[in-house]
């Protein structure tokens, strides 16, 4: 499976999503996690901080320049799974990652400000899908079920024809403090991964 965790907006749990999905995928096969975020402490530093990172099963590399696709494409056949962690405000890097992916997961918090940039993301996904099949779906993160924002975000996404995953990631302390760890139990990301596997079977 080849997945991009990407959004043109910063602060939407893209790296948290990429790391959890990569760790989950690594259970079933050798996985490459590509840190394509040149401006942040992303997946590479996360894995270096984690004392129990499964380095033999989940290899993490940095590839955050204009040669991303050229660098990674020859490596694809060496891995069962590939996950791209793409930084914000860099449509070129996102476009290159999408050219090598089967799924785009767009983490987004259910607030009006965070939803504003999604049209550009889905335009890039549509361009990539025209060349090679790509599914693109929103993943609502940092969801507090005490408020109506999750229902409102889903209704808005539906009105804009933005597909949204059934799964969601709750506002939990475990995710806020996950950086620098390699959890065996993925919490809500178990459901996200199961939904992606289900989508793969239906492709």
Secondary structure by P-SEA (a helix, b strand, c coil): cbbbbcccccccaaaaaaaaaaaaaaaccbbbbbbcccccccaaaaaaaccccccccbbbbbbcccccccccccccccccbbbbbcccccaaaaaaaaaaccbbbbbbccccccccaaaaaaaaaaaaaaccbbbbbbbbcccccccaaaaaaaaaaaaacbbbbccccccccccccccccccccccaaaaaaaaaaaaaaac
